[in-house]
């Protein structure tokens, strides 16, 4: 059995089945409490990658602590026993999280393909989805200027009737960066994504690279870590 879980105690048959079922129930209960109670309590809807890693570590620690309290017996020092439970909890929890991450990846990939497929049926339009991947604005690709982060929203800046207009859509730049085609729009700053077709020029001023947007007086900075992605557009 995985991780020799059947050898953790000297039992067999019904007793072993009950013990393993109890172990599984504890793990599921801790994860359910973490995902449906603690996340709601702290108001966490989405994680960044770093936040996700820390949360998984927190869940592993919480599960190990609960297992230590339940399975500790007389004569056993708590902290060494806790470290042992931490080891096994991390081994056990990695399986459902690996499966969950694979499922999330497949779902995001399908959503990205569906949005691109829907847009391909509308000549030269780009669709801007909200956080639920429902397209809220479809505009000609040549009219899109740039996206700007605005708290929990993204400000879509575009040309309509020869005027620069702005529409707020509830989403994040990170989501748009994943969903939209990187060959069309590209992240240049933690607060900006630009339409490559509407870059008027890129200039270097005092060691900093700045993007001048067509049909606009807006100047957008390029962060140092994004400069390599724009090398081909600079010369």
Secondary structure, DSSP 8 states (H G I E B T S, - for coil): -GGGGGGSSS--HHHHHHHHHHHHHHHHHHHHIIIIIIHHHTT-----HHHHHHHHHHHHHHHHHHHHHHH--TT--HHHHHHHHHHHHHHHHHHHHHHHHHHHHHHHHHHHHHHHHHHHTSTTEEEEE-TTS-EEEEEEGGGEEEEEEETTEEEEEEEETTEEEEEEES--HHHHHHHS-TTTEEEEETTEEEEGGGEEEEEEETTEEEEEETTS--EEEE-GGGGGGGGGGT-
